[in-house]
Amino acid sequence: MPVVISDTSPVRALAHLEHLDWLRVLFGEILVPPGVAAELRNPSVSLTPMDVSAWPFLLVRAPSDLQRVSELRSLLDAGEAEAIALAEELHANLLLMDELAGREVAAQCGLTVLGTLGILVRAKRERLCPSVTPLLERLQNEFNFFISSGVRDAILRQAGE
């Protein structure tokens, strides 16, 4: 089973779409660091609090290298820093992350990153959904999820839509 670690945004976005279970179907267990669990439990904006313990496939695991977390915290928020540090420690197969700054740091660290939109494409390829277009629209309209027109076009091409 691959080692997959998630930041806050993919969990929150898929929960909003009522498809959080796709993470389990696509990847099995998902590790989330305590900073991500805290961000989900205590959102900074008007989002619904989420307790990761409600989903048995979301497992909280802390990175052990606190010095590395501290280094990453100078660039990123707590959840992103802990997710990258944990992914490095565990030699994760995949890091789920949307935020551009975090994705750039993760790529510089040699990590493979997949965002929410890439998860939607995988879900369609695995026949978990017939189309990603309505999901993209919901993310943009209901969730204020930023998707540039170029990224939107690329995702729709990848999804064959």
C-alpha positions as a printed NumPy array, in Angstrom:
array([[  0.   ,   0.   ,   0.   ],
       [  1.435,   3.405,  -0.904],
       [  2.237,   5.968,   1.766],
       [ -0.022,   8.986,   1.147],
       [ -0.006,  12.13 ,   3.261],
       [ -2.537,  14.927,   2.989],
       [ -2.592,  18.612,   3.734],
       [ -5.827,  20.312,   4.745],
       [ -7.265,  21.549,   1.459],
       [ -7.817,  18.227,  -0.378],
       [ -9.577,  16.731,   2.662],
       [-11.738,  19.804,   3.13 ],
       [-12.585,  20.129,  -0.589],
       [-13.535,  16.468,  -0.999],
       [-15.59 ,  16.597,   2.196],
       [-17.417,  19.625,   0.782],
       [-18.185,  17.634,  -2.372],
       [-19.326,  14.726,  -0.142],
       [-16.683,  12.493,  -1.709],
       [-14.094,  12.223,   1.041],
       [-14.423,   8.446,   0.753],
       [-12.711,   8.668,  -2.652],
       [ -9.42 ,   9.108,  -0.8  ],
       [ -9.903,   5.685,   0.795],
       [-10.919,   4.097,  -2.5  ],
       [ -8.035,   5.638,  -4.454],
       [ -5.25 ,   5.489,  -1.881],
       [ -6.248,   3.414,   1.17 ],
       [ -5.086,   4.975,   4.419],
       [ -4.219,   8.664,   4.4  ],
       [ -1.844,  10.093,   6.982],
       [ -2.521,  13.609,   8.243],
       [ -0.183,  15.416,  10.595],
       [ -1.52 ,  17.015,  13.79 ],
       [ -1.316,  20.507,  12.242],
       [ -3.685,  19.415,   9.48 ],
       [ -6.046,  17.756,  11.955],
       [ -6.054,  21.002,  13.971],
       [ -6.751,  23.127,  10.869],
       [ -9.679,  20.852,  10.005],
       [-10.984,  20.906,  13.58 ],
       [-10.564,  24.684,  13.998],
       [-10.946,  26.31 ,  10.573],
       [ -9.836,  29.915,  10.305],
       [-12.792,  30.939,   8.155],
       [-16.49 ,  30.161,   8.196],
       [-16.036,  26.482,   7.4  ],
       [-17.552,  23.581,   9.272],
       [-15.188,  22.008,  11.805],
       [-14.136,  18.472,  10.885],
       [-12.88 ,  15.776,  13.24 ],
       [-10.624,  13.407,  11.301],
       [-11.384,  10.605,  13.748],
       [-14.822,  10.372,  12.092],
       [-13.111,   8.77 ,   9.069],
       [-11.178,   5.609,  10.012],
       [ -8.94 ,   5.845,   6.93 ],
       [ -7.595,   9.271,   8.033],
       [ -4.808,   8.578,  10.519],
       [ -3.077,  11.322,  12.481],
       [  0.689,  10.928,  12.557],
       [  3.204,  13.503,  13.698],
       [  6.552,  14.086,  12.02 ],
       [  9.426,  13.33 ,  14.393],
       [ 11.904,  15.884,  13.01 ],
       [ 10.705,  19.043,  14.762],
       [ 13.745,  20.963,  13.499],
       [ 12.665,  20.251,   9.917],
       [  9.105,  21.349,  10.719],
       [ 10.492,  24.571,  12.167],
       [ 12.56 ,  25.208,   9.022],
       [  9.514,  24.669,   6.816],
       [  7.357,  26.87 ,   9.093],
       [  9.469,  29.846,   8.033],
       [  7.946,  29.383,   4.561],
       [  4.605,  27.65 ,   5.093],
       [  1.709,  27.226,   7.508],
       [  1.761,  24.514,  10.178],
       [ -0.23 ,  21.924,   8.236],
       [  1.837,  22.254,   5.074],
       [  5.13 ,  22.243,   6.997],
       [  4.194,  19.132,   8.983],
       [  2.827,  17.367,   5.879],
       [  6.049,  17.949,   3.94 ],
       [  8.251,  16.96 ,   6.887],
       [  6.224,  13.773,   7.418],
       [  6.309,  12.964,   3.693],
       [ 10.095,  13.336,   3.713],
       [ 10.487,  11.157,   6.825],
       [  8.291,   8.368,   5.527],
       [  9.468,   8.589,   1.916],
       [  5.84 ,   9.05 ,   0.961],
       [  4.667,   7.951,  -2.451],
       [  2.319,  10.916,  -2.678],
       [  1.587,  14.214,  -0.942],
       [ -1.903,  15.652,  -1.373],
       [ -1.664,  19.447,  -1.395],
       [ -3.263,  22.36 ,  -3.243],
       [ -1.547,  25.55 ,  -2.111],
       [  1.009,  26.752,  -4.642],
       [  3.711,  27.73 ,  -2.13 ],
       [  3.512,  24.337,  -0.438],
       [  3.51 ,  22.495,  -3.762],
       [  6.62 ,  24.387,  -4.859],
       [  8.487,  23.586,  -1.636],
       [  7.375,  19.94 ,  -1.828],
       [  8.594,  19.677,  -5.434],
       [ 11.952,  21.206,  -4.41 ],
       [ 12.15 ,  18.471,  -1.762],
       [ 11.629,  15.817,  -4.439],
       [  8.124,  14.876,  -3.334],
       [  5.355,  13.812,  -5.711],
       [  2.375,  16.113,  -5.216],
       [ -1.238,  15.729,  -6.292],
       [ -3.951,  18.302,  -5.67 ],
       [ -7.702,  18.112,  -5.361],
       [ -8.201,  18.565,  -9.101],
       [ -5.828,  15.705,  -9.861],
       [ -7.75 ,  13.556,  -7.391],
       [-10.958,  14.348,  -9.293],
       [ -9.31 ,  13.256, -12.549],
       [ -8.195,   9.99 , -10.913],
       [-11.706,   9.472,  -9.555],
       [-13.152,   9.809, -13.03 ],
       [-10.559,   7.425, -14.492],
       [-11.511,   4.915, -11.791],
       [-15.182,   5.423, -12.674],
       [-16.054,   6.905,  -9.286],
       [-17.76 ,   9.809, -11.061],
       [-19.096,  10.343, -14.591],
       [-17.79 ,  13.909, -14.962],
       [-15.466,  16.353, -13.189],
       [-17.061,  19.46 , -14.718],
       [-19.897,  19.796, -12.171],
       [-17.452,  19.13 ,  -9.348],
       [-15.133,  21.895, -10.568],
       [-18.103,  24.246, -10.762],
       [-19.169,  23.386,  -7.223],
       [-15.654,  23.915,  -5.901],
       [-15.459,  27.316,  -7.561],
       [-19.   ,  28.513,  -6.807],
       [-19.679,  27.007,  -3.379],
       [-16.195,  26.67 ,  -1.933],
       [-14.365,  29.664,  -3.475],
       [-11.709,  27.267,  -4.766],
       [ -9.505,  29.17 ,  -7.193],
       [ -9.016,  27.454, -10.539],
       [ -7.354,  29.454, -13.304],
       [ -8.829,  29.059, -16.771],
       [ -5.624,  27.377, -17.959],
       [ -5.656,  24.851, -15.134],
       [ -9.376,  24.257, -15.64 ],
       [ -8.819,  23.573, -19.347],
       [ -5.917,  21.208, -18.586],
       [ -7.939,  19.286, -15.982],
       [-10.895,  18.929, -18.323],
       [ -8.558,  17.673, -21.081],
       [ -7.024,  15.14 , -18.682],
       [-10.521,  14.026, -17.719],
       [-11.534,  13.717, -21.378],
       [-14.205,  16.375, -21.064]])
